[in-house]
Amino acid sequence: MAPKWRIQSIYNGKRILAVVPARGGSKGVPLKNLRKVCGHSLVAWVGEVVQQIACLDRAVVSTDHEGIASEAEKSGIDAPFRRPAKLSGDRIGDVDVLQHAVAATEELDGIQYDVVVMLQPTSPSRRPEHIEEAIRRLLDGNYDAVWSVSETDLKVHPLKQLLIAENGQLRYYDPRGAEIVARQQLIPVYHRNGIVYAITRDCLLATEVLLPKKSAAIVVNGPVINIDTEEDIVKAEKYMNECHRFNKQQH
């Protein structure tokens, strides 16, 4: 599939750049971003989704691997630059990768983007509406960043977590946990699910954080797939096959 990007899809007066971070190195699952789930690579799943989102001006992959770059282009994601080795290690943060991608793309395109959307290939269960909702919330709410999150199961609520001290004693990680006698006392908490991160370009470059003070969230209900291990790939295959069968039955 050839990339459709024409750098002309203005949404709410803003230009929007999607960045797909997909380096070649991965310790848990070798070349994870090229692994297939239900017949498509993780990179290809991102391509399938972004091609359905009209408000994106451009989608680029940030990679140091030629095979991933080629797969991205086949899937409708541009690969106009390569990520340098100094940004391809295990300890490199997302901010550095995004800043490089923005600078490289803007230099090539000769324009300045307003919003950056990070789409990690390791979340193949994302849908177009997740990304569209994050962008709408960011721009309509005048936020600096919007993350997709999922509600945390009360069984693993932070106030129920325990800590084994150096002397072997067991205690609550947060002392307030001792005051909880019923789960109804627990307020809902959330965790990032990796489906989408949207942030303004100015905030990304000025604050160098992904979660600035003026941030909001979109809550994704239901299961969310995140792939870090071989076991996760098996689970993803099963889940997405079930979703495909359900969707066929509905139509």
C-alpha positions, 0 to 999 in steps of 0.5 A: 500500500502506497502512503497517502500523505499529502500534508494538507489535512488541516484539523481544527487549524492544526497540522498533525504528525503521527510517529511510529517508534519501531527500533530493530533491537528488542530483548524480549522478542527479537525484531518484535515490530516485525512479528506477525499477529493474525497474519499482519506484522505489528507495524502493519497493524499501525499502518492499517489504522492510520490509513483510516484517519483523515485528520493525520497530515503525515505518518512516519516510522522512526527506526534504525532497521531497514526491514522495519522501514520497508515493512512500514512503507508497504503498510502506508507509513512513510520512512523518510529518515533513519533513527541514529544509533545513539537513539536506538538503545534500551535506555532511550526515552520516548521524548528523545525519539519523538523530538528527533522524528519531529525535527527530521520530518519538519526539515524534509517537509519544510513545514512545522507541525502542531500536534505529535501522535505517538503510536507504538506498534506493540498495541495492535488492538487500537482502533481509529476512533481511539486516536481520533478521540485523543486528538479531539480531546487535546485540541478541543480541550486545549490540553498539552497532552492526552494519553489513552488509559485503562482502569486498573483492576482493584485487585492490583490497586496501589493502596493494596500493594505490599513491600518486603523491607530489607529486614524481611518485614512485610508492610504496605507500600503506601501506609494508607493501605492499612486503612482500607477495609472494603474495596468500596473505599478505593477510588478508581485509578488508571494506567497507561495502555500504550494505544495512543499518546498525543502531545502538542509540538510546543510542549514536547520541545519546551518541557521535554516530558510526555505528561505535562501538568495540563494533561488529560486522558481518554479511557479505553474500556475492555481488554487492551493488548500490549506485546512484550513477550512471546506469551503476549503474542499468543494472547494477542493472536487469540484475542484478535481472532475472537474480535474478528469472528465477533465483527463478522457475526455482527455484519 
